Amino acid sequence: MLSGWISNHEISENITFWNTTPARQADFSDWPDEIHTSLKRSLSSMGINRLFSHQRLAWDLIKHGKNPVIATGTASGKTLCYNLPVLDQILTDPNLTALYLFPTKALTNDQKEELLQICSPIRPQPTISVYDGDTPSANRKEIRERARILLTNPDMLHTGILPHHTIWAHFLAGLQFVVIDEMHTYRGVFGSHICNLIRRLKRIAAFYGRFPQFILTSATIGNPTELAEKLIEEPVEIIEQDGSWKGKKNFIIYNPPVVDANLGIRKSSYSQCMELGEKLLHSNIQTIVFIRSRKTVEQFVRELRLRQTTWQDTIRGYRSGYLANDRREIEGDLRSGQARLVAATNALELGIDIGGLTAVLMMGYPGTIAATRQQAGRAGRKESTSVAAFVASASPIDQFLARHPDFLVGHSPECALIDPNNFLILLGHIRCATFELPFRNGEKFGNLDPELLNEFLQYLYQEGLLVINKDRYFWIADQYPASTLSLRNASADVIALQTIENGRARLVGEVDLSSAYWMVHPGAVYLHEGESYEVEELNLQEKTARIQNRLTDFYTEPIRSTTFTKISEVEQQNSQFHDLFFGEILVTSQVVGFRRLLWGSRQVLDESPLDLPPFDLRTTACWWVILPEAISKLEKQNLWRNSSNNYGPRWDRIRQLVFQRDHYQCKSCGMPKSNGVSLHVHHIRPFRLFADPFEANQLENLVSLCPGCHQRAETSVLVRSGMAGLTYTLQQIAPLFVMCDPLDLGAASDAQSSLADKQPAIVIYDQVPAGIGLSRKIFDLASDILTHAVELINTCPCLDGCPSCVGPASENGLGAKVETLALVDSFRFTLEG
């Protein structure tokens, strides 16, 4: 069935890359002589009679007190690498305990089932417990007292365990192992928080006389050893040689067909995944479709169910915000095969072992190469043949990868970056650590310089949060610091989504506070499990949103406004045509309205204003200032589109002639000036495309329009500038070279930038308070990034710019390919010269 699906002509003609990894035999090792007898007997009853070579190596390293990092492929048996030695020692010594940290609840519950399966015939059976936000309150006391292996997530460790360590004293007094699974997810802000969380855990463990051993697992990244050592601040041993067997795996890049060669417009990855998913359903091939946004997951499920009514009960969605019972039900349906197609965000990326899953579709680039490989690895988790298809979108980064597949299948160049000493992140965790245990004068906190730690403590003391007694800093504030510090750089608060059914409020789901402004503002359409809800009220004080189930033929998207304020310039590079700066800025953004759009056609029905509070982000940025010399050079070539139009000295007289000719009425809708509406004069062929104003202002090129018709005409004939084109390309392609998710970076251009004393500038900034080092790396790699940007634009087959290079022009509009290349070439020349 699978081979027939791949070879289907409609599919095969759009496959631009096909890589087949042949099936591989396993490299086995014998059981260690000292393994606990009951553990060996239990595994043998499950059909496990030998270990893969990497599993045996992990056993040996752990037995010698090392901290291993297992960085083998997906479905390679990494779980047994830590379960085997942990269970062996816990069965040998009844006082020892182990803490397992997983990034998702799905993975936590899946691993619990695997542990319970191993331990089911063992007597006495060690207590294995999950402790997370879904754990019933009635069970928590018993878990604290009896758990030998505790499975949780960083958020629960942060808010539910470390701040209350005294009631966890029995568990912490025996802590021998800390397992950190899927450590590659702990990068950027999240990873910086996790390093500080580990610092707090080690500090509390030492208080109870324990110095635990760490075991880490990771997907393929460029710096697993470096990342692991930064996370735990201990030396580690890397295991990369994979001894597991593998079924035949097919990895394909599917580039949707071009429907307009002049504009470079392709069929959307959304529509293509919909068609491919339908074919997989009809071939009875169980599939996961990975989709980046929660809203698109719901759109996809809704539309696919409407198109495939006979399969609708087997089509499910999966994302954050679902209630615990719903997630468990979907996970169970995946295992049993009842769910034939699941549209999911990366909440299932790391996840559960789905033995029968045969196919994966990725709707666009997941954001990192590691994530791409993880998602592809969800298929073929047994020995059977499988396929993973990367369905490219029109975005530049997707098209770049479609033409450079070695990035996806070769050695990963990605290096996970963290900065645990980021001021805001570190300060938050020092607050938490002081609440948990008083700091002694001169005490260390991880590898942080004690003098720097003392400066933070003195700051908190001056703020009235600490008191000093006998060279110790004690927390005295009423607030509970962990409750206001989010590990994911989002608000600790959530908005509960409630609907009224039969006169009673029912909880549908929840969103974090920062997302609520654009997801559940008044008038928004919120999608959940394929159902559409209209938001009637958002109450930020009570942290609730009242929603009502309504079948709509439209959806909504927010309208945002962003401004920049320069705080400081840290470093700069000067050249003839531009200056490049790195520094600190303030980004102020606000959701100012929303528009309603028809399903399918994306036709805008209307726009509505909103009055929501702004968000301030103080962060680091890299910005290019375009100097007058560059502008003059481009103006001589008629390639500069950012200056205000100067229509010439006779413009007022020309306007009056146009009005007279058109009888003082709008030539589009017929509205007369006498209705109190001012008329505008519109250039049919844009003014900026003429070298001579006299030619642009010929009467046959001018028409009278009312303000509404003028706005529509301007929108339909958009002249993109080189600044806008380069900003679009950089925002799309830079994440690939600084090894981050595209959402980690923001970008904008302004012809009169506040960052450049009203000169034109392009800015790229970290979407992280205080920055995490991304824009700093862009500053250092500017020449390389611009070189690849030129390659991307030059190799794009479109004529004048498109979504795959410098960004789309509007319908009947004009692109900016030539203008962007001219601008970026001057940048590269001055950088390299």
VEXTI-78794 format. One record per residue (C-alpha): y, z, x; residue in one letter. Coordinates in steps of 0.1 Angstrom, whole numbers. Example, Ala and Ser with C-alpha at 12.3 -4.5 7.8 and 13.67 -1.06 7.14 Angstrom:
<rs>
R north up east resn
R -45 78 123 A $
R -11 71 137 S $
</rs>
This chain:
<rs>
R north up east resn
R 0 0 0 M $
R 24 9 28 L $
R 19 -22 48 S $
R 25 -43 16 G $
R 57 -25 10 W $
R 71 -31 45 I $
R 60 -67 46 S $
R 76 -75 12 N $
R 100 -105 19 H $
R 130 -89 2 E $
R 126 -59 25 I $
R 115 -76 58 S $
R 143 -101 59 E $
R 168 -71 63 N $
R 149 -52 89 I $
R 168 -55 121 T $
R 146 -32 142 F $
R 110 -21 139 W $
R 94 4 163 N $
R 57 13 159 T $
R 44 44 177 T $
R 6 40 179 P $
R -18 68 169 A $
R -24 92 197 R $
R -54 114 205 Q $
R -49 151 210 A $
R -49 169 244 D $
R -69 201 237 F $
R -73 234 256 S $
R -98 262 251 D $
R -91 295 234 W $
R -78 322 257 P $
R -105 347 265 D $
R -84 377 254 E $
R -75 365 219 I $
R -82 390 191 H $
R -116 384 176 T $
R -105 385 140 S $
R -77 361 146 L $
R -99 336 163 K $
R -124 339 135 R $
R -97 333 108 S $
R -84 302 125 L $
R -119 288 130 S $
R -124 292 92 S $
R -93 270 87 M $
R -108 243 110 G $
R -88 252 140 I $
R -114 256 169 N $
R -92 246 198 R $
R -56 247 208 L $
R -33 218 217 F $
R -23 219 253 S $
R 13 229 245 H $
R 1 257 223 Q $
R -20 271 251 R $
R 9 268 275 L $
R 31 288 251 A $
R 4 315 248 W $
R 3 318 286 D $
R 41 320 290 L $
R 45 346 263 I $
R 17 367 277 K $
R 35 368 310 H $
R 67 380 293 G $
R 86 347 294 K $
R 110 333 268 N $
R 95 299 259 P $
R 114 270 243 V $
R 90 247 225 I $
R 107 213 222 A $
R 78 191 211 T $
R 78 165 183 G $
R 77 171 146 T $
R 44 182 131 A $
R 31 191 166 S $
R 20 226 156 G $
R 50 245 170 K $
R 44 272 144 T $
R 11 282 159 L $
R 28 284 194 C $
R 44 316 182 Y $
R 22 328 154 N $
R -8 330 176 L $
R 6 353 204 P $
R 27 373 179 V $
R -2 381 156 L $
R -25 388 185 D $
R -2 415 199 Q $
R 6 430 164 I $
R -32 432 156 L $
R -37 449 190 T $
R -8 474 188 D $
R 0 487 153 P $
R 35 499 163 N $
R 49 465 172 L $
R 70 443 149 T $
R 84 408 150 A $
R 115 392 135 L $
R 114 355 125 Y $
R 147 336 120 L $
R 147 304 100 F $
R 178 283 91 P $
R 167 275 55 T $
R 150 294 27 K $
R 126 265 22 A $
R 113 268 58 L $
R 111 306 55 T $
R 89 305 24 N $
R 67 277 39 D $
R 61 297 71 Q $
R 53 328 51 K $
R 25 309 33 E $
R 11 297 66 E $
R 11 333 80 L $
R -6 347 48 L $
R -33 320 51 Q $
R -41 330 86 I $
R -41 367 78 C $
R -59 366 45 S $
R -94 374 60 P $
R -81 399 85 I $
R -85 436 79 R $
R -63 456 80 P $
R -39 428 71 Q $
R -4 431 87 P $
R 24 432 62 T $
R 43 399 62 I $
R 75 399 42 S $
R 104 376 34 V $
R 138 393 33 Y $
R 166 371 20 D $
R 191 367 -8 G $
R 163 360 -33 D $
R 143 391 -25 T $
R 143 414 -55 P $
R 161 447 -50 S $
R 131 467 -61 A $
R 110 453 -32 N $
R 135 459 -4 R $
R 128 495 4 K $
R 91 489 8 E $
R 98 459 30 I $
R 120 480 53 R $
R 93 506 57 E $
R 61 485 60 R $
R 70 450 73 A $
R 53 441 106 R $
R 65 405 106 I $
R 99 400 89 L $
R 109 364 79 L $
R 146 360 73 T $
R 177 339 80 N $
R 207 345 102 P $
R 229 352 71 D $
R 207 381 60 M $
R 204 395 95 L $
R 242 394 97 H $
R 250 411 64 T $
R 218 428 52 G $
R 201 442 83 I $
R 223 448 113 L $
R 251 466 94 P $
R 224 488 79 H $
R 202 493 109 H $
R 197 530 103 T $
R 175 522 73 I $
R 157 496 94 W $
R 150 521 122 A $
R 112 520 118 H $
R 111 482 121 F $
R 136 480 149 L $
R 119 508 169 A $
R 89 485 173 G $
R 107 451 177 L $
R 87 431 203 Q $
R 94 395 194 F $
R 123 375 180 V $
R 114 340 170 V $
R 143 315 166 I $
R 129 284 148 D $
R 148 250 148 E $
R 173 262 173 M $
R 189 228 176 H $
R 206 235 142 T $
R 225 263 159 Y $
R 253 242 173 R $
R 290 240 169 G $
R 305 268 149 V $
R 272 279 134 F $
R 256 281 169 G $
R 286 300 183 S $
R 282 326 155 H $
R 244 328 161 I $
R 249 336 198 C $
R 272 365 188 N $
R 246 376 161 L $
R 219 377 189 I $
R 243 398 210 R $
R 246 423 181 R $
R 208 423 176 L $
R 200 429 212 K $
R 226 457 213 R $
R 211 475 183 I $
R 175 469 196 A $
R 185 485 229 A $
R 199 515 209 F $
R 163 519 196 Y $
R 148 515 231 G $
R 136 479 226 R $
R 143 447 246 F $
R 125 420 226 P $
R 110 388 239 Q $
R 124 356 225 F $
R 105 325 214 I $
R 125 294 204 L $
R 116 260 190 T $
R 137 229 189 S $
R 138 192 180 A $
R 145 167 208 T $
R 180 172 222 I $
R 195 165 256 G $
R 200 201 266 N $
R 173 224 251 P $
R 172 247 281 T $
R 210 250 283 E $
R 213 257 246 L $
R 186 283 245 A $
R 200 302 274 E $
R 234 302 259 K $
R 221 314 225 L $
R 200 343 239 I $
R 217 348 272 E $
R 184 351 290 E $
R 164 328 312 P $
R 139 305 294 V $
R 109 283 301 E $
R 108 248 285 I $
R 77 232 270 I $
R 82 195 262 E $
R 48 179 268 Q $
R 33 173 233 D $
R -5 177 231 G $
R -9 171 194 S $
R -24 141 177 W $
R -2 116 158 K $
R -9 91 132 G $
R 7 56 134 K $
R 44 58 128 K $
R 67 30 118 N $
R 105 35 123 F $
R 126 7 109 I $
R 163 0 107 I $
R 172 -17 74 Y $
R 206 -33 74 N $
R 217 -43 39 P $
R 225 -79 34 P $
R 261 -92 37 V $
R 275 -103 4 V $
R 309 -115 17 D $
R 309 -128 52 A $
R 347 -132 54 N $
R 353 -96 45 L $
R 321 -83 62 G $
R 311 -65 30 I $
R 274 -55 27 R $
R 254 -42 -1 K $
R 258 -4 -1 S $
R 231 18 14 S $
R 231 37 -19 Y $
R 221 6 -39 S $
R 196 -4 -13 Q $
R 180 30 -12 C $
R 178 28 -50 M $
R 159 -5 -49 E $
R 137 6 -20 L $
R 129 39 -38 G $
R 120 20 -70 E $
R 96 -2 -50 K $
R 80 29 -34 L $
R 76 46 -68 L $
R 58 15 -81 H $
R 36 15 -51 S $
R 28 51 -57 N $
R 40 61 -22 I $
R 54 97 -21 Q $
R 89 96 -7 T $
R 119 117 3 I $
R 153 101 2 V $
R 177 120 25 F $
R 213 118 13 I $
R 243 135 30 R $
R 263 148 1 S $
R 253 171 -27 R $
R 272 150 -53 K $
R 255 118 -42 T $
R 220 135 -45 V $
R 228 142 -81 E $
R 242 107 -88 Q $
R 211 92 -73 F $
R 187 113 -93 V $
R 206 106 -125 R $
R 207 69 -120 E $
R 171 65 -109 L $
R 158 85 -139 R $
R 178 62 -162 L $
R 163 31 -145 R $
R 128 44 -142 Q $
R 121 63 -175 T $
R 83 63 -171 T $
R 87 80 -137 W $
R 116 103 -146 Q $
R 95 135 -146 D $
R 84 128 -110 T $
R 119 122 -97 I $
R 136 154 -85 R $
R 167 165 -66 G $
R 169 192 -39 Y $
R 200 207 -24 R $
R 218 239 -17 S $
R 232 255 -49 G $
R 199 254 -68 Y $
R 185 287 -80 L $
R 156 301 -61 A $
R 130 295 -88 N $
R 141 259 -91 D $
R 137 254 -53 R $
R 103 270 -53 R $
R 91 248 -82 E $
R 103 216 -64 I $
R 87 226 -32 E $
R 54 232 -50 G $
R 56 199 -68 D $
R 60 182 -34 L $
R 29 198 -20 R $
R 8 190 -50 S $
R 21 154 -52 G $
R 35 158 -87 Q $
R 70 150 -73 A $
R 67 114 -62 R $
R 103 109 -51 L $
R 127 136 -41 V $
R 164 130 -33 A $
R 175 157 -9 A $
R 202 168 14 T $
R 193 182 48 N $
R 181 213 30 A $
R 146 197 34 L $
R 153 182 68 E $
R 137 211 88 L $
R 114 220 64 G $
R 83 224 46 I $
R 50 208 57 D $
R 43 181 31 I $
R 9 168 40 G $
R 8 138 16 G $
R 43 125 23 L $
R 42 89 35 T $
R 77 75 34 A $
R 113 87 42 V $
R 145 68 34 L $
R 177 79 51 M $
R 208 68 33 M $
R 231 63 62 G $
R 233 81 95 Y $
R 225 118 90 P $
R 252 129 115 G $
R 232 135 147 T $
R 203 118 165 I $
R 183 150 163 A $
R 188 151 125 A $
R 177 115 123 T $
R 145 122 141 R $
R 138 154 121 Q $
R 143 135 89 Q $
R 120 107 100 A $
R 95 132 111 G $
R 91 145 75 R $
R 68 115 69 A $
R 34 112 85 G $
R 28 149 91 R $
R -10 143 92 K $
R -29 115 109 E $
R -21 88 84 S $
R 2 59 88 T $
R 38 65 77 S $
R 72 48 76 V $
R 107 61 81 A $
R 136 38 72 A $
R 172 43 84 F $
R 192 24 57 V $
R 225 16 74 A $
R 257 20 56 S $
R 288 -2 63 A $
R 303 26 84 S $
R 310 17 121 P $
R 287 43 134 I $
R 258 30 113 D $
R 265 -6 123 Q $
R 268 5 159 F $
R 234 21 157 L $
R 219 -9 139 A $
R 229 -29 170 R $
R 220 -2 195 H $
R 186 12 183 P $
R 178 27 217 D $
R 201 56 207 F $
R 177 65 179 L $
R 143 59 196 V $
R 150 65 233 G $
R 158 97 252 H $
R 182 117 232 S $
R 217 119 248 P $
R 228 146 225 E $
R 238 180 239 C $
R 244 208 214 A $
R 277 225 221 L $
R 285 261 213 I $
R 314 283 223 D $
R 305 319 215 P $
R 337 332 230 N $
R 359 312 206 N $
R 386 337 198 F $
R 382 339 160 L $
R 344 338 161 I $
R 342 365 188 L $
R 368 388 172 L $
R 349 387 139 G $
R 316 397 156 H $
R 332 425 177 I $
R 345 439 144 R $
R 309 438 130 C $
R 294 452 162 A $
R 318 482 163 T $
R 310 489 126 F $
R 273 489 136 E $
R 276 511 167 L $
R 307 525 185 P $
R 315 508 218 F $
R 316 528 250 R $
R 345 521 273 N $
R 332 496 299 G $
R 302 485 278 E $
R 292 448 278 K $
R 287 425 249 F $
R 264 397 260 G $
R 279 380 290 N $
R 314 387 278 L $
R 337 401 305 D $
R 340 438 298 P $
R 378 436 305 E $
R 381 409 278 L $
R 360 430 254 L $
R 383 459 261 N $
R 413 437 252 E $
R 397 429 218 F $
R 389 466 212 L $
R 425 476 220 Q $
R 438 449 196 Y $
R 416 463 168 L $
R 427 498 177 Y $
R 464 488 174 Q $
R 456 472 140 E $
R 444 506 128 G $
R 407 496 124 L $
R 394 517 153 L $
R 399 552 166 V $
R 392 563 202 I $
R 372 595 208 N $
R 358 605 241 K $
R 359 569 256 D $
R 343 554 225 R $
R 357 531 199 Y $
R 347 540 163 F $
R 352 519 132 W $
R 373 537 106 I $
R 385 510 82 A $
R 372 510 46 D $
R 362 473 47 Q $
R 327 461 55 Y $
R 334 435 82 P $
R 302 414 79 A $
R 309 407 42 S $
R 341 388 51 T $
R 327 369 81 L $
R 307 337 73 S $
R 284 323 99 L $
R 290 288 87 R $
R 328 289 88 N $
R 331 289 50 A $
R 343 316 27 S $
R 320 346 23 A $
R 328 343 -14 D $
R 310 320 -38 V $
R 320 306 -72 I $
R 294 311 -99 A $
R 290 281 -122 L $
R 285 293 -158 Q $
R 278 274 -190 T $
R 277 287 -225 I $
R 244 282 -244 E $
R 238 297 -278 N $
R 268 320 -274 G $
R 256 334 -240 R $
R 266 326 -205 A $
R 240 309 -183 R $
R 242 307 -145 L $
R 237 270 -135 V $
R 243 273 -97 G $
R 270 282 -72 E $
R 293 267 -46 V $
R 312 283 -17 D $
R 348 291 -23 L $
R 362 265 1 S $
R 342 237 -16 S $
R 352 249 -51 A $
R 387 234 -48 Y $
R 374 199 -46 W $
R 340 202 -63 M $
R 348 223 -94 V $
R 385 221 -100 H $
R 396 218 -136 P $
R 386 184 -150 G $
R 360 177 -123 A $
R 326 163 -132 V $
R 300 185 -115 Y $
R 264 171 -112 L $
R 233 193 -111 H $
R 197 182 -113 E $
R 208 148 -126 G $
R 229 164 -154 E $
R 267 160 -156 S $
R 289 190 -164 Y $
R 327 189 -170 E $
R 347 218 -155 V $
R 368 235 -182 E $
R 382 263 -161 E $
R 382 275 -125 L $
R 390 312 -122 N $
R 396 320 -85 L $
R 402 357 -92 Q $
R 369 363 -110 E $
R 351 337 -88 K $
R 337 318 -117 T $
R 339 282 -130 A $
R 332 275 -167 R $
R 314 242 -171 I $
R 300 224 -201 Q $
R 271 199 -202 N $
R 285 165 -212 R $
R 271 130 -207 L $
R 300 110 -191 T $
R 303 74 -180 D $
R 326 85 -152 F $
R 327 108 -122 Y $
R 356 124 -103 T $
R 369 125 -67 E $
R 397 147 -53 P $
R 430 134 -39 I $
R 441 153 -8 R $
R 473 157 12 S $
R 474 166 49 T $
R 502 175 73 T $
R 503 185 110 F $
R 523 209 130 T $
R 522 210 168 K $
R 517 245 183 I $
R 512 237 220 S $
R 504 210 245 E $
R 478 221 270 V $
R 471 190 290 E $
R 483 154 290 Q $
R 478 120 306 Q $
R 507 96 309 N $
R 508 58 311 S $
R 530 29 305 Q $
R 521 22 269 F $
R 509 56 256 H $
R 506 93 264 D $
R 474 112 256 L $
R 476 149 248 F $
R 453 178 243 F $
R 466 209 226 G $
R 467 232 196 E $
R 479 221 161 I $
R 481 235 126 L $
R 465 213 99 V $
R 476 220 63 T $
R 456 203 36 S $
R 458 205 -2 Q $
R 439 190 -31 V $
R 468 177 -51 V $
R 450 158 -78 G $
R 419 139 -88 F $
R 409 105 -102 R $
R 382 95 -127 R $
R 360 65 -118 L $
R 335 45 -138 L $
R 299 48 -127 W $
R 287 17 -108 G $
R 319 -3 -107 S $
R 340 25 -93 R $
R 369 13 -114 Q $
R 397 39 -115 V $
R 403 51 -150 L $
R 432 74 -143 D $
R 446 100 -120 E $
R 456 136 -128 S $
R 477 161 -107 P $
R 464 195 -97 L $
R 483 227 -86 D $
R 459 243 -62 L $
R 468 264 -31 P $
R 468 247 3 P $
R 445 255 32 F $
R 457 261 68 D $
R 435 253 98 L $
R 447 262 133 R $
R 426 242 157 T $
R 426 220 188 T $
R 433 183 189 A $
R 436 152 210 C $
R 464 128 201 W $
R 476 94 214 W $
R 514 88 213 V $
R 522 51 212 I $
R 553 45 234 L $
R 582 21 227 P $
R 569 -2 254 E $
R 536 -8 236 A $
R 554 -12 202 I $
R 578 -38 218 S $
R 549 -57 233 K $
R 530 -58 200 L $
R 561 -67 180 E $
R 566 -98 202 K $
R 531 -109 193 Q $
R 538 -101 156 N $
R 510 -75 157 L $
R 528 -43 149 W $
R 527 -34 112 R $
R 539 2 112 N $
R 577 -1 113 S $
R 597 1 81 S $
R 606 -34 67 N $
R 641 -47 75 N $
R 645 -74 49 Y $
R 677 -88 65 G $
R 715 -86 57 P $
R 713 -108 26 R $
R 686 -88 9 W $
R 708 -74 -19 D $
R 720 -109 -29 R $
R 685 -123 -28 I $
R 672 -95 -51 R $
R 699 -103 -77 Q $
R 689 -140 -75 L $
R 653 -131 -82 V $
R 662 -108 -111 F $
R 683 -136 -127 Q $
R 656 -162 -123 R $
R 630 -139 -139 D $
R 654 -130 -167 H $
R 654 -93 -157 Y $
R 619 -86 -168 Q $
R 586 -79 -151 C $
R 567 -112 -146 K $
R 534 -94 -149 S $
R 536 -73 -181 C $
R 569 -85 -195 G $
R 587 -52 -195 M $
R 625 -57 -196 P $
R 650 -39 -174 K $
R 669 -30 -206 S $
R 642 -4 -214 N $
R 657 18 -187 G $
R 630 8 -162 V $
R 642 -3 -128 S $
R 627 -35 -114 L $
R 614 -41 -80 H $
R 612 -73 -59 V $
R 577 -79 -45 H $
R 567 -102 -16 H $
R 537 -123 -29 I $
R 527 -129 7 R $
R 534 -97 26 P $
R 567 -95 45 F $
R 550 -82 76 R $
R 530 -114 80 L $
R 561 -134 87 F $
R 578 -137 121 A $
R 611 -147 104 D $
R 626 -128 75 P $
R 642 -160 63 F $
R 607 -175 56 E $
R 595 -143 40 A $
R 625 -141 16 N $
R 621 -176 1 Q $
R 625 -173 -37 L $
R 590 -188 -43 E $
R 575 -159 -23 N $
R 594 -133 -44 L $
R 587 -119 -79 V $
R 602 -92 -102 S $
R 578 -64 -111 L $
R 582 -31 -129 C $
R 572 0 -108 P $
R 537 2 -122 G $
R 528 -34 -117 C $
R 545 -33 -82 H $
R 522 -4 -72 Q $
R 491 -23 -84 R $
R 502 -55 -65 A $
R 508 -35 -33 E $
R 474 -19 -36 T $
R 456 -52 -40 S $
R 473 -68 -10 V $
R 471 -41 17 L $
R 481 -50 52 V $
R 462 -27 76 R $
R 479 -19 109 S $
R 463 -15 143 G $
R 470 22 141 M $
R 451 26 109 A $
R 422 4 122 G $
R 419 23 154 L $
R 420 56 137 T $
R 392 45 113 Y $
R 370 33 142 T $
R 376 63 164 L $
R 368 88 136 Q $
R 336 69 129 Q $
R 323 63 164 I $
R 336 93 185 A $
R 310 118 170 P $
R 282 97 186 L $
R 296 102 220 F $
R 307 138 218 V $
R 274 148 201 M $
R 286 162 169 C $
R 284 156 131 D $
R 312 132 119 P $
R 323 160 95 L $
R 331 182 125 D $
R 361 159 133 L $
R 392 150 114 G $
R 415 120 122 A $
R 448 106 110 A $
R 476 83 121 S $
R 513 85 113 D $
R 541 61 122 A $
R 565 90 125 Q $
R 543 118 137 S $
R 554 154 138 S $
R 531 158 168 L $
R 551 132 188 A $
R 588 137 180 D $
R 586 111 152 K $
R 569 85 174 Q $
R 537 68 162 P $
R 506 88 170 A $
R 468 89 163 I $
R 453 124 161 V $
R 416 135 162 I $
R 410 172 157 Y $
R 382 198 154 D $
R 375 207 118 Q $
R 370 243 131 V $
R 394 272 134 P $
R 405 275 171 A $
R 384 245 180 G $
R 349 243 194 I $
R 355 219 223 G $
R 350 186 206 L $
R 385 172 209 S $
R 386 185 245 R $
R 356 163 252 K $
R 372 134 235 I $
R 402 138 257 F $
R 380 137 288 D $
R 359 107 275 L $
R 388 88 260 A $
R 382 57 282 S $
R 345 55 275 D $
R 350 60 237 I $
R 377 33 236 L $
R 355 9 255 T $
R 327 13 230 H $
R 352 10 202 A $
R 363 -25 215 V $
R 326 -35 218 E $
R 320 -24 182 L $
R 350 -44 168 I $
R 343 -75 189 N $
R 306 -77 179 T $
R 313 -72 142 C $
R 308 -106 125 P $
R 336 -102 100 C $
R 368 -124 103 L $
R 396 -100 99 D $
R 382 -64 97 G $
R 358 -48 74 C $
R 342 -14 66 P $
R 319 -19 96 S $
R 346 -19 122 C $
R 383 -13 115 V $
R 381 -3 79 G $
R 382 -22 46 P $
R 412 -40 32 A $
R 416 -39 -5 S $
R 405 -67 -28 E $
R 424 -99 -17 N $
R 438 -78 11 G $
R 442 -84 48 L $
R 424 -65 76 G $
R 436 -54 110 A $
R 410 -67 135 K $
R 434 -85 158 V $
R 460 -58 156 E $
R 435 -31 164 T $
R 421 -49 194 L $
R 456 -56 207 A $
R 464 -19 204 L $
R 432 -5 219 V $
R 433 -30 248 D $
R 466 -17 259 S $
R 452 19 257 F $
R 422 9 278 R $
R 443 -9 303 F $
R 465 21 309 T $
R 437 46 309 L $
R 417 26 335 E $
R 447 15 355 G $
</rs>
